Amino acid sequence: MEIVMNTAKESQSMKKQLADLLVAISWADLSRTYFGKSSSWLYHKMDGRDGNGKPTCFTAEEIEELKGALLDLSNRIRRAAESI
């Protein structure tokens, strides 16, 4: 069963929270690499609506996975930049 987060931070969609990064990241690759799920799964989660239009959000565990994925990606970018 999915745990629904109802914090002030979660009241706005994850997509809005990550707006600055939306075009800079391959979300399809991130979804496959870090979650083992399809890109549509991640896009629906970020929009706050599932494939049937019902409200959905990330579980606490998924939020931690997303944070870890973004931190890992940022570390990879930093290492690449520093190697130039």
C-alpha positions as CSV (number, residue, x, y, z in Angstrom):
1,M,0.0,0.0,0.0
2,E,1.3,3.4,-0.9
3,I,1.9,6.0,1.9
4,V,0.7,9.4,1.0
5,M,2.8,12.3,2.2
6,N,0.8,15.4,3.2
7,T,3.5,17.9,4.1
8,A,3.5,21.5,2.9
9,K,6.4,20.6,0.6
10,E,4.4,17.7,-0.9
11,S,1.4,19.9,-1.5
12,Q,3.0,21.3,-4.6
13,S,3.9,18.8,-7.2
14,M,7.4,17.4,-7.3
15,K,7.6,18.8,-10.9
16,K,7.2,22.3,-9.6
17,Q,9.8,21.7,-6.9
18,L,12.3,20.5,-9.6
19,A,11.3,23.0,-12.3
20,D,14.9,24.3,-12.6
21,L,16.1,20.9,-13.6
22,L,13.3,19.6,-15.8
23,V,15.0,20.1,-19.2
24,A,18.6,19.4,-17.9
25,I,18.1,15.8,-16.8
26,S,17.1,12.7,-18.7
27,W,14.2,11.7,-16.4
28,A,13.6,8.5,-18.4
29,D,17.2,7.4,-17.8
30,L,17.0,8.4,-14.1
31,S,13.7,6.4,-13.7
32,R,15.2,3.3,-15.3
33,T,18.6,3.5,-13.6
34,Y,17.6,4.4,-10.0
35,F,14.0,3.1,-9.8
36,G,13.9,0.4,-12.3
37,K,10.6,1.8,-13.6
38,S,9.3,3.4,-16.8
39,S,9.6,7.0,-17.6
40,S,5.8,7.4,-17.6
41,W,5.8,6.1,-13.9
42,L,8.2,8.9,-12.9
43,Y,6.4,11.6,-15.0
44,H,3.0,10.6,-13.4
45,K,4.6,10.7,-9.9
46,M,6.1,14.1,-10.6
47,D,2.8,15.5,-11.9
48,G,0.9,14.1,-8.9
49,R,-1.5,12.1,-11.0
50,D,-1.4,8.4,-11.9
51,G,-2.1,7.0,-15.4
52,N,-5.8,7.1,-14.7
53,G,-5.8,10.7,-13.5
54,K,-6.1,9.9,-9.8
55,P,-4.0,11.8,-7.3
56,T,-0.7,10.1,-6.4
57,C,2.6,11.1,-4.9
58,F,5.9,9.7,-3.9
59,T,6.2,7.5,-0.9
60,A,8.7,8.5,1.8
61,E,11.0,5.7,0.5
62,E,10.7,7.0,-3.1
63,I,11.5,10.5,-2.0
64,E,14.7,9.3,-0.4
65,E,15.5,7.3,-3.6
66,L,14.9,10.4,-5.7
67,K,17.1,12.5,-3.4
68,G,19.8,9.9,-3.6
69,A,19.6,9.7,-7.4
70,L,19.9,13.5,-7.7
71,L,22.8,13.6,-5.3
72,D,24.6,10.8,-7.2
73,L,24.0,12.5,-10.5
74,S,25.3,15.8,-9.1
75,N,28.4,14.0,-7.9
76,R,28.9,12.4,-11.3
77,I,28.6,15.8,-13.0
78,R,31.1,17.4,-10.5
79,R,33.6,14.6,-11.1
80,A,33.3,15.0,-14.9
81,A,33.7,18.8,-14.6
82,E,36.7,18.5,-12.4
83,S,38.4,16.1,-14.8
84,I,38.3,18.7,-17.6
